[in-house]
Amino acid sequence: MNELNNEANSCFVCGKGNPIGLKLVFRIEDNVCRSEFTPSDIHCGYRGVTHGGIIFSVLDDVMANWVYLQGIKAFTAKCDIRYKDALPTGTPVRLEGHCIKQRGRLVVMQGKMIREDNDEIVAETLASFMAEAQVS
């Protein structure tokens, strides 16, 4: 498994060196990138509800980390999100990212945020990642 390198140490979602970051830890299990997250009151958009930008950020990162843990350096080229329900702060969720297809430099990913208490999907993403061009 690839370790988080210094280039991502300041990442808001997964950087261990970011003092205000979420510090999520990602792992691959059965070809799915996984992590867990419990938003706190500092992650709210309004009265006790997790900000949609936080939800988007952690879903982008669970997909990006699948790509990274495969040894591919890439960036998010496009990402669509569908919010299915509000996420109250203090509610633990599971994050899942898996590859739908790879072709050339393109990696198409799906991400899901699932509540731990009732297994309902909070949000889903579909994203395209573009691998960096190989320099010869």
Summary of the structure (lengths in Angstrom):
residues: 136
radius of gyration: 14.7
end to end distance: 25.5
largest distance: 52.7
contacts: 410
relative contact order: 0.19
helix: 18%
strand: 42%
